Amino acid sequence: MDNSSRFFENRACEYFPCHEGLENFNCLFCYCPMYWFDDCLGSPEFIKSKSGKIIKACTNCNFPHHPEHYDAVMKFVSNKIKG
């Protein structure tokens, strides 16, 4: 795939790939815009930190990195912002 406003792959990144298993890895949402929402479209885990706080762990989620999920991510975030 070619880099565009909907897809960006940064193979020069020291963390690439930060998730395994994708052929076309979309780095556009490197910091997931759905992170702040518990009902995100991905498959996060909620784990207890050493201090006992429950935190969202997205290590095993690659939903926003699938190029074909761009529209779904944008729609989800847009709907959350609109309220």
N, C-alpha and C positions, 0 to 999 in steps of 0.2 A: 504494500500500500504506500501511496505517496503522502508525505506530511501535508496537512491542510488545516483549516480552522476546526475540523471535526476529528482529526487524527494526528498524533505526533508520537513518534517513537524515537527515543534518545538512547541509542546503543552505546554512546560514549559515557553515559552516567555510571558512576562508580557502583551504584546499587542495581544496575540493570542485569537481569530482570529481578525485580523485587518480589515478584510472585512467579511461580513456575506453571508451565502447562499451556501457554498461549503462543501461537505462531505469530500473529499480528498483535503486538502488545501496545495498547494505547496509553501513552504516558501523559496524555492531556490532563487527566484527573489524578496526577501524582498524589496530591493531597485531596482525598475524596471529599467532594462537597456534600455528601450525604452523611458524613461521619457524625455530625451533631444530632442526628435523628435516629432514635432507637428503632423506628419502623422503616429503615432504609430498604432499598431493593436488593441489597446484597445478602451475604450469609455470615454476619459477624458472630463472634462468640462474646459472651459477657462473663468476665472472670473476676475473681476477687484478688486485689492487689495485696502486697505484703502488709499494708496498713489496714486492710479489711474493706477498702472502698471497691465497689463494683465498677469495672471499667470495660469499655467496648474494645475488643481486640479484633482487628481486621486482617491479621496476618494471613489467614487462610481464605480470604475473599478476593476474588479477582473480577467481580461484576463490572465495576466502572472501567476496567482495562480492556474489555471486549469492545472492539470498534462498533459492532452492531448495537450496543447498548447506549450509545451517545444520546439518542433522542429520548430514551426512557429516563436517563439521569437528568437531562435538562428539564423535562416535563415535571419530574418529581420535585426538583429544587424550586422550579418556578411556582408550582402549586403550594409548596411550603411557605415561600416568601409572600405569596398573595394572601395566605391564611385561609 
